[in-house]
Amino acid sequence: MSNLPPARPASRTLGDLVDEMAAATPNAEAVVFRDERLDYAGLKARVDVFTRALLAVGIRRGDRVALLVTNRTEWVVGAFAATKIGAIVAAISTFSTPRELAWTLEHSGAAALITLDAFRGQRFLDALRDFCPELDRSLPGALRTNRLPSLRTVIAIGGPPLAGVLSLPEFLVQGASVDATALAAAQQAVTPEDVCYILYTSGSTAAPKGVTLAHGSLITNGFDIGERMHLGAGDRVWLAVPLFWSFGSANALPAIMTHGGCIVLQESFKAGEALALIERERCSVYYGMGNMARAMLEHEDHPGRRLGAMRTGLTIVYPRPAAARNDTPCSGSRYAATPAARRNRRARGQRSRHARLLQDAGARCRGVRQGWLFSDRRSRLD
């Protein structure tokens, strides 16, 4: 492998980025989900098929496409497909209640909804029919409803056939009517300043806020984040944090894809499954929350897993009360050695010795380095 640093991508839009990476490293793995593997050539092919289908149902530059999907290949493909023709992805949380789903669809002005049928007890299409009863009386792709006047097309990933809803295969086959010239023309009209994402805040203290991100700045920032972690084409990101959060879609995804690496998706976090996935795929980059790291560290399978490929990453650790800060894992490259800190460590069974977060480039809480959770060589912590 070359020791030269990776070149900054020439692309300034997300659609162009997929094409650039597919041309540069067509056989390099891009996305892994369960037993499904896509190299960059395969990702581009899937994106183009999806993009043509969006054009066939009338999606154009500036339209909003709501994406209500977990960490699956379809999220990545759908997002790159929509943005390739200048549509804007409105990423919706799979934790949404029916009321929150209705609010987000109305606020975003989505023209199309790509959704799972259900996930973890949340039946999204049932909820949609409750606040949009016209769906049952509509032809697929021809919805007319007073509650959501912009919404025309609903596409379901999985689930039984439903009135007014296109299954994913039914949707994709429509793209056969759109030729390569039409796709290329739509792609060429997209500019780096165009909005690519609307990402919603949690709404825990007020109504959610829709934050807009543009193609050019997303690519630039993603590449620079990857540079801070020294990412390269051989790196593999483990991601269980949802793609509908900015930490997933605006951080992990552009960071690894601008460097030609692979993103390994876990649909929802379970510590034992995460350990097995990280070992199997030899993931080298950790993207997760602090509580995920703790759960993996304390899981019964952890001692037997070979996780030494993990070398770097990003995490979010929420601030602790001032009284506890001397013992916080992100207070420095080593835990503070105050008597209170030592007592707290002993009370936790000395686990903090192997759970600290090491600083990266002097940035507080920014680096997840070898040795604390994933190294097979625990002596590095001594």
Secondary structure as UniProt FT lines:
FT   HELIX           14..24
FT   TURN            26..27
FT   STRAND          29..33
FT   TURN            34..35
FT   STRAND          36..39
FT   HELIX           40..56
FT   TURN            57..58
FT   TURN            61..62
FT   STRAND          64..68
FT   HELIX           73..84
FT   TURN            85..86
FT   STRAND          88..91
FT   TURN            94..95
FT   HELIX           98..108
FT   STRAND          110..116
FT   STRAND          118..119
FT   TURN            120..121
FT   STRAND          122..123
FT   HELIX           124..131
FT   HELIX           133..137
FT   TURN            140..141
FT   TURN            149..150
FT   STRAND          153..157
FT   TURN            163..164
FT   STRAND          166..167
FT   HELIX           168..173
FT   HELIX           174..177
FT   HELIX           180..188
FT   TURN            192..193
FT   STRAND          195..200
FT   STRAND          210..214
FT   HELIX           215..228
FT   TURN            229..230
FT   TURN            233..234
FT   STRAND          236..239
FT   TURN            243..244
FT   HELIX           246..247
FT   HELIX           248..252
FT   HELIX           253..257
FT   TURN            258..260
FT   STRAND          262..265
FT   HELIX           271..281
FT   STRAND          285..289
FT   HELIX           290..298
FT   TURN            300..301
FT   HELIX           302..304
FT   TURN            308..309
FT   STRAND          312..316
FT   HELIX           322..327
FT   TURN            329..330
FT   HELIX           339..347
FT   TURN            348..350
FT   HELIX           351..354
FT   TURN            361..362
FT   TURN            364..365
FT   TURN            370..371
FT   HELIX           378..381
//
